[in-house]
Amino acid sequence: MIVSIVDSRCYVYREPGDPVFRPNRCRSSWSPPGWCAAESRLLHNVQKILNRRGYDLLKKGMWRDGHMFGSEHSQYLRSRNLRSVPSLYVYHADAALEVAAENYNVLGRVVLDVVYGAGREDDPEFERACREWVRLREEAHPCFEVSWEGEATIDGHTSAQRLHRGFTALDSAMSFVEDDPGDACRMIDRRNVEAVTSRSAR
């Protein structure tokens, strides 16, 4: 798993050999309790990676924690101490539209939202300090995204989708692109969101 925070987004990429996150066996595939359990395991792995970088995040249920609105099954990551830098919330803002764990499993990437300065509302200086802390911390963790057009099956429905792979080394990403994974292949440097290379659909 590769995790990269850029501005107000947290990009999570599945690498070959990484586990997939499925619903609880006792739940029907698309029921909220089942998929929220899969998302909880996804967030747990994101938490471990970010905490190794010094983020000191906790995983909490939204409705129990009281800092965010959410269903009884929704979970998120937040700083242990919200009154000090980096004071973050990391959560899946599009939960009503998509399943985070299934995007990760099938499309190779899920995008989470990041809120800065969560513990001190209406304090722009504190928010800027939180953003700068994260920017400096993430500089040591480069991320290159390769995406291409392909088919993917989600909940039994197959359609054209944008598929993704993340890399921490430019040469590895370039090698993957040279192997021509699919149509309209594009590689970007996540740190500055600039396209490194692109190919039109054949």
C-alpha positions in Angstrom: 0.0 0.0 0.0 1.2 3.5 -0.9 -0.2 6.5 0.9 0.4 10.1 -0.2 -1.2 13.3 1.2 -1.2 16.1 -1.3 -3.0 19.3 -0.2 -6.6 18.3 0.9 -6.5 14.8 -0.6 -5.0 11.5 0.7 -4.3 9.1 -2.1 -4.2 5.4 -1.3 -2.8 2.9 -3.9 -3.0 -0.9 -3.9 0.3 -2.6 -4.8 0.6 -6.1 -6.3 0.3 -8.6 -3.5 -1.6 -6.3 -1.1 -4.7 -7.8 0.5 -8.1 -6.8 -0.7 -10.7 -5.5 1.9 -14.0 -7.4 1.7 -17.2 -7.1 3.7 -17.8 -9.2 6.8 -18.8 -12.7 5.8 -22.1 -12.4 7.6 -23.1 -9.3 5.7 -24.7 -9.0 2.2 -22.1 -7.6 -0.2 -23.4 -4.0 -0.5 -24.9 -3.5 2.9 -23.5 -0.6 4.9 -22.3 -2.7 7.9 -20.4 -5.1 5.6 -18.6 -2.5 3.5 -18.0 -0.1 6.4 -16.2 -3.0 8.1 -14.0 -3.3 4.9 -13.4 0.4 4.9 -12.4 0.2 8.6 -9.7 -2.3 7.8 -8.6 -0.1 4.9 -8.3 3.0 7.2 -6.5 0.9 9.8 -3.7 0.2 7.2 -3.6 3.9 6.2 -3.3 4.8 9.9 -0.3 2.5 10.4 1.5 3.9 7.4 0.9 7.6 8.4 1.7 6.9 12.0 5.1 5.6 11.0 5.7 9.1 9.6 4.8 10.7 12.9 1.2 11.6 12.3 -0.2 10.1 15.6 -3.6 9.3 14.2 -6.5 7.5 15.9 -9.3 5.6 14.0 -12.7 6.5 15.4 -16.4 5.9 14.7 -17.9 9.2 13.6 -21.1 9.1 15.5 -19.4 8.0 18.8 -16.5 10.4 18.5 -18.6 13.5 18.2 -16.3 15.5 15.9 -18.0 14.7 12.6 -21.4 13.8 11.4 -21.8 10.3 10.0 -23.7 7.1 10.2 -23.3 4.6 13.0 -20.9 2.6 10.8 -18.8 5.4 9.4 -15.2 5.7 10.6 -12.4 8.1 10.0 -8.9 9.0 11.2 -8.1 12.0 13.3 -5.1 13.4 15.2 -4.8 12.3 18.8 -4.4 15.9 19.9 -6.6 18.2 17.8 -5.3 21.3 19.5 -1.8 20.9 18.2 -0.2 20.6 14.8 -1.0 18.7 12.5 -4.6 18.5 13.7 -6.1 16.4 10.9 -9.3 14.6 9.9 -8.9 12.0 7.1 -12.2 10.5 5.9 -14.0 9.3 2.8 -16.2 12.2 1.7 -17.9 10.3 -1.2 -19.2 7.5 0.9 -22.8 8.1 -0.4 -21.5 7.6 -4.0 -18.9 4.9 -3.9 -17.4 2.2 -1.6 -13.8 3.2 -0.7 -12.6 -0.4 -0.1 -14.0 -1.6 -3.5 -12.3 1.4 -5.4 -9.1 0.4 -3.7 -9.6 -3.3 -4.5 -10.7 -3.0 -8.2 -9.6 0.4 -9.5 -6.3 0.4 -7.6 -6.8 3.8 -5.8 -9.1 5.5 -3.4 -9.1 9.2 -2.6 -9.8 10.3 1.0 -10.4 13.9 2.1 -8.2 15.8 4.6 -9.3 18.6 6.9 -6.5 20.7 8.4 -6.7 22.7 11.7 -9.7 20.6 12.8 -9.2 21.4 16.5 -9.2 25.2 16.1 -11.9 26.5 13.8 -11.5 30.0 12.3 -7.8 30.0 13.0 -6.1 30.4 9.5 -2.6 30.6 11.0 -3.0 27.3 12.7 -4.4 25.7 9.6 -1.5 27.0 7.6 0.9 25.6 10.1 -0.8 22.2 9.9 -0.6 22.2 6.1 3.0 23.1 6.1 3.8 20.3 8.6 2.2 17.8 6.3 3.9 19.2 3.2 7.3 18.9 4.8 6.6 15.4 6.1 5.4 14.2 2.7 8.4 15.5 0.8 10.3 12.4 2.0 7.7 10.2 0.4 7.5 10.7 -3.4 4.6 9.2 -5.2 4.0 8.7 -9.0 0.6 7.7 -10.3 0.1 5.8 -13.5 -3.5 5.5 -14.8 -5.0 4.1 -17.9 -8.4 3.2 -19.4 -9.7 -0.4 -18.9 -12.6 -2.5 -17.9 -13.5 -3.1 -14.2 -16.3 -5.1 -12.6 -17.9 -3.6 -9.5 -20.9 -5.2 -7.8 -21.4 -7.4 -10.8 -21.4 -4.6 -13.4 -18.6 -4.2 -15.9 -17.8 -0.8 -17.4 -15.0 1.3 -18.7 -13.0 2.8 -15.8 -9.8 4.6 -15.0 -7.4 2.2 -13.4 -4.5 3.2 -11.2 -1.1 2.1 -9.9 1.1 4.0 -7.5 4.9 4.0 -7.4 7.5 5.5 -5.0 10.3 5.5 -7.6 10.2 7.2 -11.0 12.2 4.5 -12.8 9.7 1.8 -11.7 6.8 4.0 -12.9 8.4 4.6 -16.2 9.1 0.9 -16.7 5.4 0.1 -16.0 4.4 2.8 -18.6 6.8 1.3 -21.2 5.0 -2.1 -20.7 1.9 -0.3 -22.1 -0.8 -1.2 -19.5 -3.7 0.2 -21.5 -5.2 3.0 -23.6 -4.7 6.7 -22.7 -1.9 5.9 -20.2 -0.8 8.8 -18.1 1.8 9.3 -15.4 1.9 12.2 -13.0 4.1 13.2 -10.1 1.6 13.5 -7.2 3.8 16.0 -5.4 3.2 18.7 -8.0 0.4 17.1 -10.0 2.3 17.5 -13.2 2.0 15.0 -16.0 5.4 13.2 -16.5 4.2 11.4 -19.6 1.0 10.5 -21.4 -0.2 8.4 -24.3 -3.4 8.7 -26.4 -5.8 5.9 -26.8 -4.9 3.6 -29.6 
